[in-house]
Amino acid sequence: MRKQMTPVDLLTLTHKELEMAKLVIQTQVYENYGSESKPHWKAKGGEAYVVPNFTRFNDVQAFVDGITEVRVDDPFYQEYIVDWFVATDDYLTEFERQQLEFDGKITYPAKELVVVA
């Protein structure tokens, strides 16, 4: 299982492996514990999202920049993309790996994004 692939890794993959790649997106969440006029923002973790069957390797950054489904910016809650990488289809997020280790199964898989081109 690969954690993440570098551009060099992508060049070494077979056509079949490329067809089975996924884009992994990590976000950061902030919550406002103050008010709109006097905000007090606290970082509150984040989410891992996956785009299955990812194939847009030539313009990954542009693809990620165009994703609006995970970005939220309101007076009391914000969520932003902080990292992304392409991984093989068998990649598991840290939370999924922990579930397998401690529970023997994945009850809460990473959220899948379906992005229409």
Buried (B, 14 or more C-beta within 10 A) or exposed (E): EBEEBEEEBBEEBEEEBBEBBBBBBBBBBBBBEEEEEEEEEEEEEBBBBBBEEBEBBEEBEEBBEEBEEBEEEEEEEBBEBEEBBBBBEEBBBEEBEEBEEEEEEBEEEBBEBEBEE
